[in-house]
Amino acid sequence: MATQGWAAAEVTQHYTRARALCEQLGNAPQLVAVLWNLWAFHLVRSELRTAQALAEECLQIAEQTADAGLLLEAYHAVGSCSMWRGEFARARTEMEQGIARYQSHQHHALAAVYGGFDPGMGCLSCAAEVLWLLGYPDQALTRSQEALRLVHELRHSFSLVYAFSFATWLHLYRGEGRVAQERAEALTALASEHGFALYWAQGTIQRGEALIAQGQWGEGVAQSRQGLEAFVGDLMRPHHLAMLAEGYGGAGQAEQGLAAVAEALRLVDKNDERLYEAEIYRIKGELVLSQEIKNQKAKSKNPRSPIPNA
């Protein structure tokens, strides 16, 4: 999952077999881990309805065991689905439930079984995203900083690329393009060093988005497109396509921007991934407006010849 991406075909093959074995053995703790990793596979493919069902199943089993570690992982899974489906208030509650149960000395070892990243960092990073979307920018920055401090203390590379990715988004939302670029470049360097294919692509896209945020339209669009071509899975694609559309708009290519928006909205409806839906419509509106202004200017420069009096 770390090297090939969570949406790699091998993930579902291995964990589907593991699920069958767990159900035969009746081992609830191990079944939670198997369901969680199947959840991650479907999440990254943006098959959010399937992912939601798996996350809810994880939570039901975890609640029966009352194991803090299992509950932590289950709340992260359920909260992530809520976040990506645009249910931000619910996502905040679920992430805070996970954060409240996290103890680094006890739960960091779960990273080896659950997706490769530290669960406390995962909940903190997602909580930062959700808090921003709910309109709490200062609280969002605090949670993001807590996530980064934690992974620096843990010295855990895969958790660090995860935290860098979410931190990059937060700085982009805050209009801090240069800081976002620094985070994205750190992300791609670390992902390249360790062979984390998914996060190399993610960092490449986000570096392009950071350049777009700084008005470097051409380079930003090219970088974003390069990353999108390498990115495996549909999760986050509407978000990335919308930011790519902003780059096209800044470059005066509204038609290409509207094509990217149309693809983003198609994926929103197909997968129920609504985290960035409102922004996609805002960007669409700006592109349509810029296209209309451009057309009006063209008409004013080339007025039709007046019809002569009869």
C-alpha positions in Angstrom: 0.0 0.0 0.0 2.8 2.4 0.8 4.9 1.7 -2.3 2.2 1.0 -4.9 -0.7 3.0 -3.5 -3.8 2.0 -1.6 -5.8 1.5 -4.8 -3.4 -1.2 -6.2 -5.1 -4.4 -7.4 -2.9 -6.5 -5.0 -4.5 -4.7 -2.0 -8.0 -6.0 -2.6 -6.7 -9.4 -3.6 -4.8 -10.0 -0.4 -7.3 -8.4 1.9 -10.3 -10.2 0.4 -8.5 -13.5 1.1 -7.6 -12.3 4.6 -11.2 -11.4 5.3 -12.3 -14.9 4.3 -9.7 -16.4 6.7 -10.7 -14.1 9.6 -14.4 -14.9 9.2 -13.5 -18.6 9.3 -11.4 -18.1 12.4 -13.8 -15.7 14.1 -11.0 -13.3 15.1 -12.6 -9.9 15.6 -9.5 -7.7 16.2 -7.8 -9.0 13.0 -11.1 -8.7 11.1 -11.2 -5.0 12.0 -7.7 -4.6 10.4 -8.8 -6.4 7.3 -12.0 -4.4 6.9 -10.1 -1.2 7.5 -7.6 -1.9 4.7 -10.4 -2.9 2.3 -12.0 0.4 3.4 -8.7 2.2 2.4 -8.7 0.5 -1.0 -12.2 1.6 -1.8 -11.7 5.1 -0.3 -8.8 5.9 -2.6 -10.7 4.6 -5.6 -13.5 7.0 -4.4 -16.0 4.2 -4.0 -17.3 6.0 -1.0 -20.5 4.2 -0.5 -18.7 0.9 -0.3 -16.0 2.5 1.9 -18.7 3.8 4.2 -20.2 0.4 4.7 -16.9 -1.1 5.5 -16.0 1.7 8.0 -19.4 1.3 9.8 -18.7 -2.4 10.0 -15.3 -1.7 11.6 -16.9 0.6 14.1 -19.6 -1.9 15.1 -17.0 -4.6 15.8 -14.7 -2.1 17.6 -17.5 -1.0 19.9 -18.2 -4.6 20.9 -14.6 -5.1 21.9 -14.3 -1.7 23.6 -10.6 -1.7 22.5 -9.3 1.9 22.4 -6.9 1.1 19.4 -9.6 -0.5 17.4 -12.0 2.4 18.1 -9.4 4.9 17.2 -8.9 3.3 13.7 -12.6 2.8 13.2 -13.4 6.4 14.0 -10.7 7.6 11.6 -12.3 5.4 8.9 -15.8 6.6 9.5 -14.7 10.2 9.9 -12.8 10.2 6.6 -15.8 8.9 4.7 -17.9 11.7 6.3 -15.3 14.3 5.4 -15.0 13.2 1.7 -18.8 13.0 1.4 -19.2 16.6 2.7 -20.7 15.7 6.1 -18.3 18.0 7.9 -19.9 18.4 11.3 -20.2 14.6 11.7 -16.6 14.2 10.5 -15.4 16.6 13.1 -17.1 14.7 15.9 -15.7 11.3 14.7 -12.1 12.6 14.3 -12.2 14.1 17.8 -13.4 10.8 19.1 -10.3 9.2 17.6 -8.0 12.0 18.9 -9.4 11.5 22.4 -8.4 7.8 22.4 -4.9 8.2 21.0 -1.8 7.5 23.0 1.4 7.6 20.9 3.3 5.1 23.0 0.5 2.6 22.8 -1.0 3.2 19.3 1.8 4.1 17.0 2.5 0.4 16.4 -0.9 0.2 14.7 0.6 1.9 11.7 2.2 -1.4 10.7 -1.3 -3.0 10.3 -3.5 0.0 9.4 -2.4 1.6 6.1 1.2 2.4 7.1 0.6 5.7 8.9 0.2 6.8 12.5 -3.5 6.9 13.5 -3.2 9.9 15.8 -1.5 11.9 13.0 -4.3 10.8 10.6 -7.1 12.0 12.9 -5.3 15.3 13.6 -4.6 16.0 9.9 -8.2 15.2 8.9 -9.6 17.2 11.8 -7.5 20.2 10.5 -9.1 19.9 7.0 -12.6 19.6 8.5 -12.1 22.6 10.8 -11.1 24.7 7.9 -14.2 23.7 5.9 -16.4 24.4 8.9 -14.9 27.9 9.1 -12.4 27.6 12.0 -9.1 28.6 10.4 -7.1 29.1 13.6 -8.3 25.8 15.1 -7.4 24.1 11.8 -3.9 25.4 11.8 -3.4 24.3 15.4 -4.5 20.7 14.6 -2.2 20.7 11.5 0.7 21.9 13.6 0.0 19.2 16.2 0.0 16.5 13.5 3.4 17.7 12.1 4.9 17.9 15.6 3.8 14.4 16.3 5.3 12.8 13.2 8.5 14.7 13.7 8.7 13.2 17.2 7.9 9.7 15.8 10.3 10.0 12.9 8.0 8.0 10.8 8.4 8.7 7.0 5.1 7.5 5.7 3.2 9.3 8.4 5.2 12.4 7.5 4.2 12.4 3.8 0.6 12.0 4.8 0.8 15.0 7.2 2.7 17.1 4.6 -0.1 16.5 2.1 -2.8 17.7 4.4 -0.7 20.6 5.6 -0.1 21.7 2.0 -3.8 21.9 1.4 -4.4 23.9 4.5 -1.8 26.5 3.4 -3.3 26.6 -0.1 -6.7 27.4 1.5 -5.1 30.1 3.6 -3.6 31.7 0.4 -0.1 30.9 1.5 1.2 29.7 -1.8 4.9 29.8 -1.0 4.6 27.9 2.3 2.4 25.3 0.4 5.1 25.0 -2.2 7.7 24.2 0.5 5.5 21.6 2.0 4.8 20.0 -1.4 8.4 19.9 -2.3 9.3 18.3 1.1 6.5 15.8 0.4 7.8 14.8 -3.1 11.4 14.6 -1.9 10.5 12.2 0.9 8.1 10.2 -1.2 10.8 9.8 -4.0 13.4 8.8 -1.4 11.2 6.0 0.0 9.4 5.0 -3.1 5.9 6.1 -2.0 4.3 6.3 -5.5 0.9 7.6 -4.5 2.4 10.5 -2.4 5.0 11.3 -5.1 2.1 11.9 -7.5 0.1 13.8 -4.8 3.1 16.0 -4.0 3.7 16.8 -7.7 0.1 17.8 -8.1 0.1 19.9 -5.0 3.4 21.7 -6.0 1.6 22.6 -9.2 -1.3 23.9 -7.2 1.0 26.0 -5.1 2.6 27.5 -8.2 -0.9 28.3 -9.5 -1.7 30.0 -6.2 1.3 32.2 -6.7 0.2 33.2 -10.3 2.7 30.9 -12.1 0.0 29.6 -14.3 1.9 27.8 -17.1 4.3 25.9 -14.9 1.6 25.2 -12.3 -0.8 23.7 -14.8 2.0 21.6 -16.4 3.1 20.3 -13.0 -0.5 19.5 -11.9 -1.2 17.6 -15.1 2.0 15.6 -14.7 1.0 14.5 -11.2 -2.6 13.7 -12.2 -1.3 11.4 -15.0 0.7 9.4 -12.3 -2.0 9.5 -9.7 -3.8 6.1 -9.1 -7.4 6.3 -7.9 -10.2 8.8 -8.1 -10.2 10.2 -4.5 -9.2 13.9 -4.5 -9.4 14.1 -8.3 -12.4 16.5 -8.3 -10.4 18.7 -5.8 -7.3 18.6 -8.0 -9.2 19.1 -11.3 -10.9 22.2 -9.7 -7.5 23.7 -8.8 -6.2 22.9 -12.3 -9.2 24.7 -13.7 -8.2 27.8 -11.6 -4.8 27.6 -13.3 -6.3 27.4 -16.7 -8.5 30.4 -15.8 -5.5 32.4 -14.7 -3.7 31.6 -18.0 -6.7 32.9 -19.9 -7.8 29.4 -21.0 -11.3 29.4 -19.7 -12.5 26.7 -22.1 -9.9 24.2 -20.9 -10.8 25.2 -17.3 -14.5 24.6 -17.9 -13.6 21.1 -19.3 -11.7 20.3 -16.1 -14.7 21.5 -14.0 -17.1 19.4 -16.0 -15.0 16.3 -15.4 -14.7 17.2 -11.7 -18.5 17.5 -11.3 -19.0 14.2 -13.2 -16.8 12.5 -10.6 -18.6 14.3 -7.7 -22.0 12.9 -8.9 -20.5 9.4 -9.7 -18.7 8.9 -6.5 -20.6 11.2 -4.0 -17.3 12.9 -3.2 -18.5 16.3 -2.1 -15.7 17.8 0.0 -14.8 20.4 -2.6 -18.2 20.6 -4.4 -19.0 24.2 -3.4 -15.6 25.4 -4.6 -16.0 23.6 -7.9 -19.1 25.6 -8.6 -17.5 28.8 -7.5 -14.6 28.2 -9.9 -17.1 27.3 -12.6 -18.9 30.6 -12.1 -15.6 32.6 -12.3 -14.6 30.8 -15.5 -18.0 31.4 -17.1 -17.9 35.1 -16.1 -14.3 35.5 -17.4 -15.4 33.9 -20.7 -18.4 36.3 -21.0 -16.2 39.3 -20.3 -13.7 38.2 -22.9 -16.6 37.8 -25.4 -18.0 41.2 -24.6 -14.6 42.8 -25.1 -14.2 41.1 -28.4 -17.6 42.4 -29.5 -16.8 46.0 -28.5 -13.6 45.9 -30.5 -15.4 44.6 -33.6 -18.9 46.3 -33.6 -21.2 45.3 -36.4 -21.5 47.9 -39.2 -24.6 50.0 -38.7 -27.5 49.2 -41.0 -27.9 52.1 -43.5 -31.2 54.2 -43.4 -33.7 53.1 -45.9 
